[in-house]
Amino acid sequence: MKIYADRFPTALRQLLTDLLVVVWVYAAIRFALWLHDLVQKLAVPGQKLEGAGSGLADNLADAGGKVGRVPLVGDELTAPFTRAADAARAVADAGRDQQELVGQLALALTIAVLVFPLGLVLFGWLPLRVRWMRRAGAAKALATAPAGRDLLALRALAGQPLGRLTRIAPDVAEAWRRGDDDAVDALAALELRSLGLRSGR
């Protein structure tokens, strides 16, 4: 007996849910990377500041070195250049600090943005998916076991909606107790269909 009715809706729901989760994760990661790049643009002024300060400091140090070679007054003339070079290096350091701060902010915002959507997947969808996989695997193994058909039928009697059970037989429980093959097969198939599986006999 091949049972296909109601199988595809369950399997299709599972597939659509998986696809939605993939799209959700992809969109969350793309948004987090976009936000990271956007915040990193704030580091551009710091890069320019560092470059300008370093270049100015090098030029001043070079000029101070040349002035320092002037006889008698070289040391006195070098001091202002040295102080100016130190100030330029401080500006460059401030630019580096600003870049580091922006980088830390970009990383923190990226992680903060990813925590909620990935948390939903890891702690919401994933446990349900693993549980379904275990149930489906156990049911598939039961379907091939000698007494598995009866166990699946019993599980269907205990857990399936009454409307579905009564469509199999008016007194489906009595039919199961009598060992009616058609009723047992239909109950086992109903349980498998609820997990997106098919039965074959």
C-alpha positions in Angstrom: 0.0 0.0 0.0 1.5 3.4 -1.0 0.2 6.4 0.9 0.8 9.8 -0.6 -2.2 11.8 0.6 -1.3 14.5 3.2 2.3 13.6 2.8 3.3 16.5 0.6 1.7 19.2 2.7 3.8 18.2 5.7 7.0 17.7 3.6 6.3 21.0 1.8 5.8 22.8 5.1 9.1 21.4 6.3 10.9 22.5 3.1 9.4 26.0 3.2 10.4 26.4 6.8 13.9 25.3 6.1 14.1 27.7 3.1 12.8 30.6 5.2 15.4 29.9 7.9 18.1 29.9 5.3 16.8 33.2 3.8 16.5 34.7 7.4 20.1 33.8 8.3 21.4 35.0 4.9 19.5 38.3 5.3 20.7 38.8 8.9 24.4 38.2 7.9 24.1 40.5 4.9 22.6 43.3 7.0 25.2 42.8 9.7 28.0 43.1 7.1 26.4 46.1 5.5 26.2 47.8 8.9 29.8 46.9 9.6 31.0 48.5 6.4 28.8 51.5 7.0 30.3 52.1 10.5 33.8 51.4 9.2 33.4 54.5 6.9 33.6 56.6 10.1 37.2 55.5 10.4 38.2 57.4 7.1 38.8 60.7 9.0 41.0 58.9 11.4 43.0 57.4 8.5 43.5 60.8 7.0 44.4 62.3 10.4 47.0 59.5 11.0 48.5 59.9 7.5 48.7 63.7 7.8 50.2 63.6 11.3 52.7 61.0 10.4 53.8 62.8 7.2 54.1 66.1 9.0 56.0 64.6 11.9 58.5 63.0 9.4 59.0 66.3 7.5 59.5 68.3 10.7 61.9 65.7 12.1 63.9 65.8 8.8 63.9 69.7 8.8 65.0 69.7 12.4 67.8 67.4 11.6 69.1 69.6 8.8 68.8 72.8 11.0 70.6 71.0 13.8 73.7 71.0 11.6 74.0 74.8 11.7 77.1 75.7 13.8 76.7 77.1 17.3 72.9 77.7 17.2 71.8 74.3 15.7 70.6 72.8 19.0 68.4 75.9 19.8 66.9 75.9 16.3 66.1 72.2 16.4 64.0 72.4 19.6 60.9 74.0 18.0 61.0 71.4 15.2 61.2 68.6 17.7 58.2 69.9 19.7 56.2 70.4 16.5 57.1 66.8 15.3 56.0 65.4 18.7 52.7 67.3 18.3 52.2 65.9 14.8 52.9 62.4 16.1 50.2 62.9 18.8 47.8 63.9 16.0 48.7 60.6 14.2 48.2 58.6 17.4 44.7 60.2 17.8 43.9 59.2 14.3 44.9 55.6 15.0 42.9 55.6 18.3 39.9 56.8 16.4 40.2 54.0 13.9 40.5 51.4 16.6 37.4 52.8 18.3 35.4 52.7 15.1 36.6 49.1 14.4 35.5 48.0 17.9 32.2 49.8 17.5 31.6 48.2 14.1 32.4 44.7 15.5 30.1 45.2 18.5 27.2 46.4 16.4 27.7 43.5 14.0 27.5 41.0 16.8 24.6 42.8 18.5 22.6 42.7 15.2 23.3 39.0 14.7 22.5 37.8 18.2 18.7 38.0 17.9 18.1 36.4 14.5 20.8 33.7 15.0 19.5 33.1 18.5 16.0 32.5 17.1 17.5 29.9 14.8 19.7 28.2 17.3 17.3 28.1 20.2 13.9 28.1 18.4 14.0 26.4 15.0 17.0 24.1 15.4 15.7 22.1 18.5 12.4 21.6 16.8 14.1 20.5 13.6 16.3 18.0 15.4 13.3 16.7 17.4 11.4 16.2 14.1 14.4 14.4 12.6 14.6 12.0 15.5 10.9 11.3 15.5 10.9 10.8 11.7 13.9 8.5 12.0 12.4 6.5 14.8 9.1 6.2 12.9 10.9 5.1 9.7 12.7 2.4 11.6 9.5 1.2 13.2 7.8 1.0 9.8 10.3 -1.7 8.7 10.2 -3.6 12.0 8.0 -6.7 12.4 5.8 -5.2 15.1 6.4 -1.6 14.1 3.2 -1.3 12.2 1.2 -2.0 15.3 3.2 0.5 17.4 2.7 3.2 14.8 -1.0 2.4 14.7 -1.2 2.7 18.5 0.7 6.0 18.4 -1.8 7.3 15.9 -4.7 6.2 18.1 -3.1 8.1 21.0 -2.1 11.3 19.2 -4.0 11.9 16.0 -7.0 14.1 15.8 -10.4 12.3 16.2 -11.6 13.5 12.8 -8.8 11.7 11.0 -9.3 8.6 13.1 -13.0 8.3 12.4 -12.4 8.6 8.7 -10.5 5.3 8.9 -13.4 3.5 10.6 -16.4 4.4 12.7 -15.0 2.4 15.6 -11.3 2.5 14.8 -10.1 1.5 18.3 -12.2 -1.7 18.2 -10.9 -2.5 14.7 -7.3 -2.0 16.0 -8.0 -4.3 19.0 -9.3 -7.0 16.6 -6.1 -6.7 14.6 -7.9 -5.6 11.4 -5.1 -5.4 8.9 -6.7 -2.6 6.9 -7.3 -0.5 10.0 -3.8 -1.1 11.4 -2.3 -0.2 8.0 -4.4 3.0 7.7 -3.4 4.0 11.3 0.3 3.4 10.7 0.1 5.3 7.5 -1.7 8.2 9.2 1.1 8.4 11.8 3.8 8.4 9.1 2.0 11.0 7.0 1.9 13.3 10.0 5.7 13.2 10.0 6.0 13.8 6.2 6.8 10.1 5.5 5.1 7.4 3.4 4.4 3.8 4.2 4.8 0.9 1.9 3.6 -2.6 2.2 
